[in-house]
Amino acid sequence: MVSSGFWQGKRVFLTGHTGFKGAWLTALLLRDGAIVTGYALPPPTNPALFGLLNLKSRIAHIEGDVRDRAKLAAALAAAQPEIVFHLAAQALVRASYEDPLGTFDTNTTGTLNLLEALRSCKSVRSIVVVTSDKCYLNNETGAFFREDDPLGGKDPYSASKAAAEIVAQAYHESFFKPAGIPLATARAGNVIGGGDWAKDRLIPDVARAHAAGEPVLIRSPNATRPWQHVLEPLRGYMMLAEQLVSEGQAFTGGWNFGPRPEDIRSVGDVLSKLKETLPFELRLDSSPQPAEAKTLGLDIRKSMEKLGWQPRLALDEAIRWTGEWYNT
């Protein structure tokens, strides 16, 4: 678990803090006493959790694009962070088909820009780059991915995250490791929880349809994903950053954060459970869709055994919490 008192007074630089995961991570860091500088584009949705939690007034908030190398470097130089979390991303597979160049520019080159700027940041003590479970080469075998499995991507989003992993590895081996600065990457599955209004995400789509009294259009009810409550991987990211500070190079490399095997379930299963707290009408969207992986699962034994992290919430409970949040 995250150590009591570790984060008190720590200077943390967080990219993507205006997004769903970033806003929750900001709130957790503030709760534990961290001094947070956030660098991100304006909130991607309205409403947004970032606004609901009034985070702008509680941190050093910088509106900026990770593609703007000079502004990002200046923000880091001013903040002089001890710990860095990189969450800024174009996070949707379908959107990556519409704008592949922008997706690679944000997810891959944005990561490169951050790491290059961090080479000149002498205060930094640990770096956590957040990528995705989709960074693995997925041949639809149904096997759960381990951290040493091959990286790859059959769509622009997945490939951009695999490329970000390779960039992070190269910078760690070439620059940060020789300087004694530990860097790790975090690969999480599909997260759910209150405060997400992004488009093309299952539960926000259901919540919008429920509020409007309209049917929910579902593309792939049989697709399986490693679902978990958003607080689960965020706790893992914080534990990982803490271990990088205290134990250094022993905790570098890639780390999976996902649910227990029994909670890797289909879209249809999640919707069936969600109906208990958030009633809706379901319709199958049979229109042509960009290709997405049918099966995704993460092997989380490394995080459980070495980091001491483990999922706390069963999926059914996480779905209930999420449905109740939107109901209120």
C-alpha positions in Angstrom: 0.0 0.0 0.0 1.0 3.7 -0.3 3.1 4.6 2.7 1.6 7.0 5.2 3.4 10.3 4.9 5.5 9.6 1.8 3.7 12.1 -0.4 3.6 14.9 2.1 5.4 17.9 0.6 6.6 16.0 -2.5 6.7 18.0 -5.7 4.8 16.1 -8.4 4.5 17.0 -12.1 1.5 15.3 -13.7 0.6 15.5 -17.4 -3.0 14.9 -18.4 -4.4 16.1 -15.1 -7.6 17.4 -16.6 -8.7 14.0 -17.9 -10.7 11.3 -16.1 -7.8 9.4 -14.6 -5.6 12.5 -14.3 -8.2 14.3 -12.2 -8.7 11.3 -9.9 -4.9 11.0 -9.5 -4.6 14.7 -8.7 -7.2 14.3 -6.0 -5.4 11.4 -4.5 -2.1 13.2 -4.5 -3.6 16.3 -2.9 -5.3 14.1 -0.3 -1.9 12.7 0.7 -0.2 16.1 0.9 1.7 16.4 -2.5 2.4 19.7 -4.1 1.1 19.2 -7.6 1.8 20.9 -10.9 -0.5 19.8 -13.7 0.2 20.2 -17.4 -2.6 19.4 -19.8 -5.1 20.7 -22.4 -8.4 22.1 -21.1 -10.8 19.4 -19.7 -11.9 17.2 -22.7 -15.5 17.1 -21.6 -18.2 19.3 -20.1 -19.0 18.5 -17.3 -15.6 17.2 -16.2 -14.3 15.8 -12.9 -11.5 18.3 -13.0 -14.1 21.1 -12.6 -16.3 19.3 -10.2 -13.4 18.8 -7.7 -12.3 22.4 -8.2 -8.8 21.2 -8.9 -7.7 24.3 -10.8 -7.6 26.3 -7.7 -5.8 23.7 -5.7 -2.7 23.1 -7.8 -0.3 24.9 -10.1 -2.4 24.4 -13.3 -0.7 24.9 -16.7 -2.7 24.6 -19.9 -0.4 23.2 -22.5 0.0 20.5 -25.1 2.7 17.8 -24.8 3.4 18.4 -28.4 4.7 21.9 -27.5 8.2 21.0 -26.6 9.3 24.4 -25.5 6.3 25.1 -23.2 6.6 21.7 -21.7 10.3 22.1 -20.9 9.7 25.5 -19.4 6.9 24.1 -17.2 9.2 21.4 -15.9 12.0 23.8 -15.3 9.7 26.0 -13.2 8.2 23.2 -11.2 11.4 21.3 -10.4 9.5 18.1 -9.6 10.7 15.1 -7.7 8.2 12.7 -9.1 6.6 12.7 -12.6 3.5 10.9 -13.9 2.9 11.1 -17.6 -0.8 10.5 -18.4 -1.5 12.9 -21.2 -2.7 11.0 -24.3 -5.2 10.7 -27.1 -6.9 7.8 -25.4 -9.5 6.4 -27.9 -9.0 3.6 -30.5 -11.8 4.9 -32.8 -10.5 8.4 -32.7 -7.0 7.2 -33.7 -8.5 6.0 -37.1 -9.8 9.5 -37.7 -6.6 11.2 -36.8 -3.6 8.7 -36.8 -1.0 11.4 -37.2 -2.3 13.4 -34.3 -2.5 10.2 -32.2 1.1 9.3 -32.8 2.2 13.0 -32.4 0.5 13.1 -28.9 1.1 9.6 -27.6 4.5 8.9 -29.0 6.2 12.2 -29.7 4.5 13.8 -26.7 6.2 11.1 -24.5 9.5 11.8 -26.3 9.1 15.6 -25.6 8.6 15.0 -21.9 11.5 12.6 -21.5 13.8 14.9 -23.5 12.9 17.8 -21.2 13.4 15.7 -18.1 17.0 15.1 -19.1 17.7 18.6 -18.0 15.5 18.4 -14.8 18.0 17.7 -12.0 15.3 17.5 -9.3 13.5 14.4 -10.6 13.8 11.2 -8.5 11.3 8.9 -10.3 9.3 8.8 -13.5 6.1 6.8 -14.3 5.0 6.7 -17.9 1.4 5.5 -18.3 0.7 3.6 -21.5 -2.0 1.0 -22.0 -2.8 -2.7 -22.0 -3.2 -2.2 -25.8 0.6 -1.8 -26.2 1.0 -5.6 -26.5 1.0 -7.4 -29.9 -2.5 -9.0 -29.8 -3.0 -12.1 -31.9 -6.3 -12.9 -30.2 -5.0 -16.1 -28.6 -6.9 -15.3 -25.3 -3.7 -15.5 -23.3 -3.2 -12.9 -20.6 -0.3 -10.5 -21.5 2.8 -10.5 -19.3 5.2 -7.6 -19.1 7.9 -9.3 -21.2 5.5 -10.2 -24.1 6.1 -8.6 -27.5 4.8 -5.1 -28.0 2.9 -4.1 -31.1 -0.3 -2.5 -32.5 -2.7 -3.2 -35.3 -4.5 0.1 -35.0 -2.9 3.6 -34.6 -3.8 4.0 -30.9 -2.2 0.7 -29.9 0.8 1.2 -32.1 1.3 4.7 -30.6 1.3 3.3 -27.1 3.7 0.5 -28.1 6.0 3.1 -29.6 5.8 5.2 -26.4 6.9 2.1 -24.5 10.0 1.7 -26.8 10.8 5.4 -26.4 10.6 5.2 -22.6 12.8 2.1 -22.6 15.4 3.8 -24.9 15.5 6.9 -22.8 15.8 5.0 -19.5 18.7 2.8 -20.8 20.5 5.6 -22.6 20.0 8.6 -20.2 18.1 8.1 -17.0 19.6 4.8 -15.8 23.2 6.1 -16.1 22.1 9.2 -14.2 20.5 7.1 -11.4 17.0 8.2 -12.2 14.5 5.2 -12.3 11.8 5.1 -14.9 8.9 2.6 -15.2 5.9 2.2 -17.4 2.4 1.3 -16.3 0.0 -0.6 -18.4 -3.6 -0.7 -17.2 -6.9 -2.0 -18.7 -10.3 -0.4 -19.0 -11.2 1.7 -16.1 -14.6 2.6 -14.8 -15.8 5.0 -12.1 -17.7 8.2 -11.4 -16.7 11.4 -13.3 -16.0 10.0 -16.8 -17.9 11.7 -19.6 -15.7 10.8 -22.5 -17.2 9.7 -25.7 -16.9 6.1 -27.0 -16.5 4.7 -23.5 -19.0 2.1 -22.4 -20.4 3.5 -19.1 -20.3 7.2 -20.0 -22.3 6.3 -23.2 -24.8 4.4 -21.0 -25.1 7.3 -18.5 -25.7 9.8 -21.3 -28.3 7.6 -22.9 -30.0 7.0 -19.5 -30.2 10.7 -18.8 -31.6 11.4 -22.3 -34.1 8.5 -22.2 -32.5 7.1 -25.3 -31.3 3.5 -26.2 -27.7 2.6 -25.8 -26.0 1.5 -29.0 -23.5 -1.3 -28.4 -20.9 -2.3 -31.0 -19.3 -5.5 -29.6 -21.2 -7.1 -26.7 -18.9 -10.2 -26.7 -15.6 -8.3 -26.6 -13.8 -9.0 -23.3 -11.8 -6.4 -21.4 -9.8 -6.2 -18.1 -12.3 -3.9 -16.3 -11.4 -2.3 -13.0 -12.4 0.7 -10.9 -10.2 3.8 -11.7 -8.9 4.0 -8.2 -7.2 0.6 -8.5 -4.5 1.3 -11.1 -4.0 4.9 -9.7 -3.1 3.4 -6.4 -0.7 1.1 -8.3 0.9 4.1 -10.0 1.5 5.8 -6.7 3.0 2.6 -5.1 5.2 2.2 -8.1 6.5 5.8 -8.0 7.2 5.4 -4.3 9.2 2.2 -4.8 11.2 3.9 -7.6 12.2 6.6 -5.1 13.1 4.1 -2.3 14.4 1.1 -4.2 15.6 2.6 -7.5 16.4 0.5 -10.5 14.9 -2.7 -9.0 11.4 -1.4 -9.9 12.0 -0.1 -13.4 10.5 -1.6 -16.6 6.9 -2.4 -17.4 4.1 -3.1 -14.9 0.6 -4.4 -15.5 -2.3 -3.2 -13.5 -5.6 -5.0 -14.1 -8.3 -7.0 -12.4 -8.3 -10.6 -11.2 -8.9 -13.2 -13.9 -12.6 -13.6 -13.0 -13.2 -9.9 -13.6 -12.0 -10.0 -17.2 -15.5 -10.0 -18.6 -17.5 -9.2 -21.7 -19.2 -5.9 -22.5 -22.5 -7.8 -22.3 -21.7 -9.0 -18.8 -20.8 -5.5 -17.6 -24.0 -4.0 -19.1 -26.1 -6.7 -17.5 -24.8 -5.8 -14.1 -25.0 -2.0 -14.7 -28.7 -2.3 -15.4 -29.3 -3.1 -11.8 -28.4 0.5 -10.8 -28.7 2.4 -14.1 -31.6 1.2 -16.2 -31.4 1.6 -19.9 -32.6 0.1 -23.2 -30.0 -1.7 -25.3 -29.6 -1.8 -29.1 -26.9 -3.5 -31.2 -25.1 -1.1 -33.5 -24.6 -3.2 -36.7 -23.0 -0.4 -38.8 -19.4 -1.0 -40.0 -16.8 -0.3 -37.3 -13.0 0.2 -37.2 -11.3 -2.9 -36.0 -10.6 -3.3 -32.3 -9.3 -6.3 -30.3 -11.9 -8.8 -29.3 -10.0 -10.1 -26.3 -7.7 -8.4 -23.8 -6.4 -9.7 -20.5 -3.5 -8.8 -18.3 -1.3 -11.0 -16.1 -0.9 -9.0 -12.9 1.3 -11.5 -10.9 4.4 -9.3 -11.1 2.6 -6.3 -9.6 1.0 -8.5 -6.9 4.1 -10.4 -5.9 6.9 -7.7 -6.3 5.1 -4.4 -5.7 2.5 -5.7 -3.2 -0.4 -4.2 -5.2 -3.6 -6.1 -5.7 -7.1 -5.3 -6.8 -9.4 -4.6 -3.9 -12.8 -4.2 -5.6 -14.6 -7.1 -7.3 -16.0 -6.0 -10.7 -19.6 -6.3 -9.6 -18.9 -3.9 -6.7 -17.1 -1.5 -9.0 -20.0 -1.4 -11.4 -22.4 -0.8 -8.6 -20.3 2.1 -7.2 -20.1 3.6 -10.7 -23.8 3.2 -11.5 -24.7 4.8 -8.1 -22.4 7.7 -8.8 -24.1 8.6 -12.1 -27.5 8.2 -10.4 -26.7 10.8 -7.9 
